[in-house]
């Protein structure tokens, strides 16, 4: 691709041919020129091509000297003569090989974008590229360390080296890149501590998740008042968060710290001051105490995951947060599973935003009956109440959740019949009711759930026959009915379930053969 609208330099000794050439080539481009104004740029690109071992999409098929390099696929040039390579952009081309360090000779290069390919080997040496602003090499298989020489590219504003195989520590000298506002090193194998020198920059986005980083968040980071996206998940970072983190980082939109070793209380200031937050993930840590009601002030919040911590709720005051979250009108995901929530689930659960699509409360010590008001959450597609001490029946609320795709109620004390009205849940793909006290017959209405893939009714007190119409559930992968009081013949129709991978009918009083 060529970015210039300026006339090409055409060396023509016979001036009478100039009008004809202009008609053929067009004023303002170099479509007819094969003269390469920069032999250094030409050779650098050819060296890069030589390092490519596989080009299945033919991305470099026109990279020949028959054409000016400014017309080569993925190449952009400066606006004026002599035309120099300004950008090299070849993302998602399935290119294989090594990235030649000859690209470091493209001294006018502003943008290098080679993401989503299959490049291997070390990062190219680009230290001479004083004009380079954007470096995107993410989603490759690049290995080795991040070289200090990269910090010589003093104009860099954005670096994305995520989803590679990089090792070693994060170079503290990256803190010298005074224009850097976006840094993504996620999903590598980087270790050591996070250098405090990065806190000298004016980041908008800092993503260091899914590495092997340890230690604490540098105190300097809490002076990055312009920071909007901070992702440190899947590391070994620890210590408590500053109580005033929301005041220090008021522009946060995304904070993801899951799968680390953070502890202490969840700061109230996140809800009181970081009012732009839309994603907050503190799951799989060691946070303790109550869930702050101030989170209900986050009107833009769409995703809140606090699962697998040591958070508590045992009285009305502790549960205030649940009522406060009604103000998060855009909330789609709320996960509080595997904490220390106990007692009855408040009726205010039904006041959560109607936008809610996932509600996960499994693995706590909740008891009593599930409030009927939960049936008002009509947008739910995933509901997890498993591994608690809920009791009573599920009729009266479950049939109202008509968009449910996955329902986890296993390992509770539910009793009564499985309501036939569950057939209203026509989008259901997974139904897990194992390890409860359900009784009575298996409703034949379950055979009318066309999308059902996994059905687990094991370890209950169900009796009667296996419905013949279960053979209609053609997408069924798992059917587990063991440890019940079922009797009669095993339906032949089960033999028509071509996708069935697991069938367990043991510990019943059934007769016949498993088809």
C-alpha positions in Angstrom: 0.0 0.0 0.0 1.2 3.5 -0.9 0.2 6.6 1.1 1.5 9.3 -1.2 -0.5 11.7 -3.3 2.7 13.5 -4.5 4.2 13.3 -8.0 6.9 10.7 -8.5 10.3 11.6 -9.7 10.4 10.6 -13.4 13.8 10.9 -15.0 13.0 11.5 -18.7 15.5 13.0 -21.1 12.9 13.5 -23.8 10.5 16.1 -22.4 8.0 15.5 -25.2 7.1 12.1 -23.6 6.2 13.7 -20.3 2.5 14.4 -21.0 2.1 10.8 -22.3 3.8 9.4 -19.2 1.6 11.5 -16.9 -1.5 10.2 -18.7 -0.3 6.6 -18.4 0.9 6.8 -14.8 -1.3 9.5 -13.4 0.0 12.6 -11.6 0.5 12.2 -7.9 1.7 8.5 -7.7 4.6 6.2 -8.5 2.6 3.5 -10.2 5.0 3.3 -13.2 8.2 3.8 -11.3 10.5 0.9 -10.5 13.2 3.3 -9.3 13.8 2.5 -5.6 14.6 5.8 -3.9 16.1 4.2 -0.8 18.3 1.2 -1.5 18.6 0.7 2.3 14.9 0.4 2.7 14.6 -1.9 -0.3 17.4 -4.2 1.0 15.9 -4.2 4.5 12.5 -5.4 3.2 14.1 -8.0 1.0 16.1 -9.3 4.0 12.8 -9.5 5.9 11.2 -11.5 3.1 14.2 -13.8 3.1 13.5 -14.7 6.7 10.0 -15.8 5.9 9.8 -19.6 5.6 6.1 -20.0 4.9 3.6 -17.5 3.3 0.5 -19.6 2.8 -1.7 -16.6 2.0 0.7 -15.1 -0.6 1.0 -11.9 1.4 4.4 -11.2 -0.1 3.7 -12.4 -3.6 4.2 -8.9 -5.1 7.4 -8.3 -3.1 9.6 -8.2 -6.2 11.7 -5.5 -7.8 9.2 -5.4 -10.7 7.3 -3.1 -8.4 8.3 -0.1 -6.3 8.4 -1.3 -2.7 5.9 1.4 -1.8 3.3 -0.8 -3.7 4.2 -4.0 -1.9 1.5 -5.5 0.2 1.6 -4.2 3.8 4.1 -1.5 3.1 3.3 2.2 3.5 5.6 5.0 2.5 6.1 8.6 3.4 4.2 11.4 1.6 7.2 13.0 -0.1 10.3 12.1 -2.0 12.5 10.3 -1.4 9.8 7.7 -0.5 10.8 5.9 2.7 9.1 3.1 4.5 6.7 4.6 7.0 4.8 1.5 8.0 5.0 -2.3 7.7 1.6 -4.0 8.5 1.1 -7.7 7.9 -1.2 -8.9 10.7 -3.0 -12.3 10.5 -1.2 -13.6 7.5 0.0 -16.9 9.0 3.6 -15.9 8.2 6.3 -18.2 9.6 10.0 -17.6 10.1 12.1 -15.1 12.0 11.7 -11.3 12.0 14.9 -10.0 10.5 16.8 -7.3 12.5 17.3 -5.6 9.1 14.0 -3.9 9.9 16.1 -1.9 12.3 17.5 -0.1 9.2 14.1 1.3 8.3 14.9 4.6 10.0 11.7 6.3 8.9 9.5 3.4 10.3 6.6 4.7 12.4 4.5 1.5 12.7 5.5 -2.2 12.8 2.4 -4.4 13.0 3.1 -8.1 12.6 0.5 -9.5 15.1 -1.3 -12.9 14.7 1.4 -14.7 12.8 3.7 -17.6 13.5 7.0 -15.8 13.9 9.7 -17.5 16.1 13.1 -16.6 17.4 14.2 -13.5 19.3 12.7 -10.0 19.1 14.4 -8.1 16.2 16.9 -5.4 17.1 15.2 -2.2 16.4 17.2 0.3 18.5 18.0 2.6 15.6 14.3 3.4 14.9 14.0 6.8 16.5 10.7 7.5 14.8 9.0 4.2 15.7 5.7 4.9 17.5 3.8 1.6 17.3 5.2 -1.9 17.8 2.7 -4.7 17.6 4.2 -8.2 17.6 1.6 -9.9 19.7 0.2 -13.5 19.1 3.4 -15.0 17.7 5.9 -17.5 19.2 8.7 -15.1 19.8 11.2 -16.1 22.5 14.1 -14.8 24.5 14.3 -11.6 26.5 13.0 -8.1 25.9 16.3 -6.2 24.9 17.2 -3.0 26.7 18.0 -1.6 23.2 14.3 -1.3 22.6 14.4 1.8 24.9 16.4 3.6 22.2 13.2 3.8 20.2 12.4 7.0 22.1 9.2 7.9 20.1 7.3 4.7 21.1 3.8 5.3 22.2 2.4 1.7 22.1 4.1 -1.7 22.6 2.2 -5.0 22.3 4.3 -8.1 22.8 1.6 -10.2 24.4 1.0 -13.9 23.7 4.5 -14.9 22.9 7.2 -17.0 24.7 9.3 -14.1 26.2 11.3 -14.8 29.3 13.4 -12.9 31.8 12.4 -9.7 33.6 10.7 -6.6 32.4 13.5 -4.1 31.6 13.4 -1.1 34.0 14.7 1.0 31.2 11.2 0.9 29.6 10.6 3.7 32.0 12.7 5.9 29.9 10.2 5.8 27.0 8.5 9.0 28.1 5.9 8.9 25.3 4.7 5.3 26.1 1.0 5.2 26.9 0.2 1.6 26.0 2.2 -1.5 27.2 0.9 -5.0 26.8 3.2 -7.9 27.8 0.4 -10.4 28.8 0.7 -14.1 28.3 4.4 -14.6 28.3 6.8 -16.2 30.8 8.2 -13.0 32.3 9.4 -13.2 35.9 10.8 -11.1 38.7 9.2 -8.0 40.1 7.4 -5.2 38.2 9.9 -2.3 37.9 8.9 0.8 39.7 10.4 2.8 36.8 7.2 2.2 34.8 5.4 4.4 37.3 7.3 7.4 35.7 5.2 7.1 32.6 1.7 8.4 31.7 0.0 5.1 30.9 -3.5 4.8 29.6 -3.2 1.0 29.4 -0.9 -1.4 31.3 -1.4 -5.1 30.8 1.1 -7.5 32.5 -1.2 -10.5 33.2 -0.5 -14.2 32.7 3.2 -14.2 33.5 5.3 -15.2 36.5 5.6 -11.9 38.2 6.0 -11.7 41.9 6.3 -9.1 44.7 4.0 -6.1 45.1 2.5 -3.5 42.8 5.1 -0.7 42.9 4.0 2.3 44.9 4.8 4.5 41.8 1.9 2.9 40.0 -0.5 4.6 42.3 0.6 7.9 40.9 -0.6 6.9 37.4 -3.7 9.0 37.6 -4.4 8.8 33.9 -4.4 5.0 34.0 -7.6 3.4 32.6 -6.8 -0.2 32.1 -4.7 -2.2 34.6 -4.4 -6.0 34.1 -2.1 -7.9 36.4 -4.0 -11.2 36.6 -2.5 -14.7 36.7 0.7 -13.8 38.5 2.1 -14.2 42.0 1.6 -10.7 43.2 0.5 -9.9 46.7 -0.1 -7.6 49.6 -3.2 -5.4 50.4 -4.4 -2.7 48.0 -4.1 0.9 49.2 -7.3 2.0 50.9 -7.4 5.1 48.7 -6.7 3.3 45.4 -9.8 4.7 43.9 -8.7 8.3 44.7 -5.2 7.6 43.3 -6.5 5.9 40.1 -9.8 7.8 39.5 -9.9 7.1 35.8 -9.8 3.3 36.0 -12.2 1.5 33.6 -10.8 -2.0 34.0 -9.0 -3.5 37.0 -8.2 -7.3 36.7 -6.1 -8.8 39.5 -7.5 -12.3 39.6 -5.4 -15.4 40.4 -2.8 -13.6 42.6 -2.1 -13.4 46.3 -3.7 -10.1 47.2 -5.4 -9.9 50.6 -7.0 -7.5 53.1 -10.2 -5.6 52.6 -11.6 -4.6 49.2 -11.2 -0.8 49.3 -14.4 1.3 49.5 -12.6 3.9 47.4 -13.0 1.7 44.3 -16.7 2.4 44.4 -16.5 6.0 45.8 -13.9 7.4 43.4 -13.2 5.1 40.4 -16.7 5.8 39.0 -15.8 4.8 35.5 -15.0 1.2 36.3 -16.8 -1.3 34.0 -14.8 -4.4 34.7 -13.6 -5.4 38.2 -12.1 -8.9 38.7 -10.5 -9.6 42.1 -11.3 -13.4 42.0 -8.9 -16.1 43.2 -7.2 -14.1 45.8 -7.3 -13.8 49.6 -9.5 -10.8 50.1 -11.4 -10.8 53.4 -14.2 -8.8 55.1 -17.4 -7.6 53.7 -18.2 -6.6 50.1 -18.3 -2.8 50.1 -21.8 -1.3 49.3 -19.9 1.5 47.5 -19.6 -0.7 44.5 -23.2 0.1 43.8 -22.1 3.6 42.8 -20.4 2.1 39.7 -23.1 2.9 37.2 -21.0 1.6 34.2 -20.1 -1.7 35.8 -20.7 -4.7 33.5 -18.5 -7.4 35.1 -17.9 -8.0 38.8 -16.1 -11.2 39.9 -15.1 -11.7 43.5 -15.2 -15.5 43.5 -12.8 -17.7 45.4 -11.8 -15.3 48.3 -12.7 -15.2 51.9 -15.4 -12.5 51.8 -18.2 -12.7 54.4 -21.9 -11.9 54.7 -23.9 -13.1 57.6 -26.2 -10.3 58.6 -28.3 -7.5 57.0 -25.5 -5.0 57.2 -23.1 -7.4 55.4 -25.7 -7.9 52.6 -26.2 -4.2 52.0 -24.0 -4.5 48.9 -26.6 -6.7 47.2 -29.3 -4.0 47.3 -26.7 -1.3 46.3 -25.8 -3.2 43.1 -29.3 -2.6 41.8 -27.9 0.8 40.7 -25.4 -0.9 38.4 -27.9 -0.9 35.5 -25.5 -2.4 33.0 -24.3 -5.3 35.1 -24.1 -8.5 33.2 -21.9 -10.8 35.3 -21.9 -11.1 39.1 -19.8 -13.9 40.6 -19.5 -14.4 44.3 -19.0 -18.1 44.4 -16.6 -19.9 46.8 -16.6 -17.3 49.6 -18.0 -17.3 53.1 -21.5 -16.0 52.5 -24.0 -17.6 54.8 -27.6 -17.5 56.0 -30.6 -16.8 53.9 -30.2 -15.2 50.5 -32.0 -11.8 50.8 -35.1 -11.1 48.7 -33.3 -8.1 47.3 -31.6 -10.6 45.0 -34.5 -9.9 42.7 -33.7 -6.2 42.6 -30.4 -6.8 40.8 -30.4 -5.2 37.3 -32.5 -6.9 34.7 -29.4 -6.8 32.4 -27.8 -9.5 34.5 -26.8 -12.6 32.4 -24.7 -14.6 34.9 -25.2 -15.0 38.6 -22.8 -17.4 40.4 -23.3 -18.0 44.1 -22.1 -21.6 44.4 -19.7 -22.9 47.0 -20.9 -20.8 50.0 -23.0 -21.6 53.1 -26.3 -20.2 51.9 -29.4 -21.8 53.3 -33.2 -21.6 53.4 -35.4 -21.3 50.4 -34.3 -19.5 47.2 -36.3 -16.3 47.1 -39.1 -16.3 44.5 -37.9 -12.8 43.5 -34.9 -14.4 41.7 -37.4 -15.3 39.0 -37.4 -11.6 38.0 -33.9 -11.8 36.6 -35.3 -12.7 33.3 -32.1 -12.1 31.3 -30.1 -14.8 33.1 -28.4 -17.3 30.9 -26.2 -18.9 33.6 -27.3 -19.4 37.3 -25.1 -21.2 39.8 -26.5 -21.9 43.3 -24.6 -25.2 43.7 -22.8 -26.4 46.8 -24.8 -24.6 49.4 -27.5 -25.6 51.8 -30.6 -24.4 50.0 -33.8 -26.3 50.8 -37.4 -26.4 49.7 -38.7 -26.6 46.1 -37.5 -24.9 43.0 -41.0 -24.4 41.6 -42.3 -20.9 41.4 -39.2 -19.2 40.2 -37.2 -21.5 38.0 -39.8 -21.6 35.2 -39.6 -17.8 34.9 -35.9 -17.8 33.8 -36.7 -18.6 30.2 -33.4 -17.6 28.8 -31.3 -19.9 31.0 -28.7 -21.9 29.2 -27.0 -23.4 32.2 -28.5 -24.2 35.6 -26.3 -25.5 38.5 -28.3 -26.6 41.6 -26.2 -29.6 42.6 -25.2 -30.4 46.1 -28.0 -28.7 48.1 -31.0 -29.9 50.0 -33.7 -29.2 47.5 -36.8 -31.4 47.8 -40.1 -32.0 46.1 -40.7 -32.9 42.5 -38.8 -31.6 39.5 -41.4 -29.2 38.1 -42.7 -30.0 34.6 -42.6 -26.2 34.0 -38.8 -26.5 33.7 -39.6 -27.3 30.0 -40.2 -23.5 29.6 -36.4 -23.2 29.6 -36.1 -24.0 25.9 -32.5 -22.6 25.7 -31.2 -24.9 28.4 -28.0 -26.8 27.5 -27.0 -27.9 31.0 -29.1 -29.0 33.9 -27.3 -30.3 37.0 -29.6 -31.3 40.0 -27.3 -34.1 41.4 -27.0 -34.6 45.2 -30.3 -33.2 46.3 -33.5 -34.7 47.6 -35.7 -34.4 44.6 -38.5 -37.0 44.5 -41.3 -38.3 42.3 -41.1 -39.2 38.6 -38.7 -37.6 36.1 -41.0 -35.3 34.2 -41.3 -36.3 30.5 -41.3 -32.5 29.8 -37.5 -32.7 30.0 -37.5 -34.6 26.8 -38.9 -31.4 25.1 -35.7 -29.4 25.8 -34.2 -29.4 22.2 -30.8 -27.9 23.1 -30.0 -30.0 26.2 -26.5 -31.5 26.2 -25.9 -32.4 29.8 -28.5 -33.7 32.2 -27.4 -34.9 35.7 -30.2 -36.1 38.1 -28.0 -38.5 40.0 -28.1 -39.0 43.8 -31.8 -38.0 44.4 -34.9 -39.9 45.3 -36.5 -40.0 41.9 -38.7 -42.9 41.0 -40.7 -44.3 38.2 -39.7 -44.8 34.6 -37.1 -43.1 32.4 -39.2 -41.1 29.9 -39.3 -42.7 26.5 -39.0 -39.2 24.8 -35.5 -38.7 26.1 -34.6 -40.1 22.7 -35.8 -36.8 21.3 -32.9 -34.9 22.9 -30.6 -35.6 20.0 -27.8 -33.3 21.2 -27.4 -35.0 24.6 -23.8 -35.7 25.5 -24.2 -36.7 29.2 -27.1 -38.4 30.9 -26.5 -39.4 34.6 -29.4 -40.9 36.5 -27.5 -43.1 39.0 -28.4 -43.6 42.6 -32.2 -43.1 42.4 -35.2 -45.4 42.7 -36.0 -45.8 39.0 -37.5 -49.0 37.7 -38.9 -50.5 34.5 -37.2 -51.1 31.2 -34.4 -49.0 29.9 -35.9 -47.1 26.9 -34.7 -48.3 23.5 -34.9 -44.6 22.4 -31.7 -43.9 24.3 -29.9 -46.0 21.6 -30.7 -43.2 19.1 -28.7 -40.6 20.9 -25.7 -40.5 18.6 -23.7 -37.9 20.5 -24.1 -39.5 23.9 -20.6 -39.9 25.5 -21.5 -40.7 29.1 -24.6 -42.7 30.2 -24.8 -43.8 33.9 -28.0 -45.6 35.0 -26.4 -47.6 37.8 -27.8 -48.1 41.3 -31.4 -48.2 40.2 -33.9 -51.0 39.7 -33.9 -50.9 35.9 -34.3 -53.8 33.6 -32.9 -54.6 30.2 -29.7 -53.6 28.5 -28.1 -50.2 28.0 -28.6 -49.6 24.3 
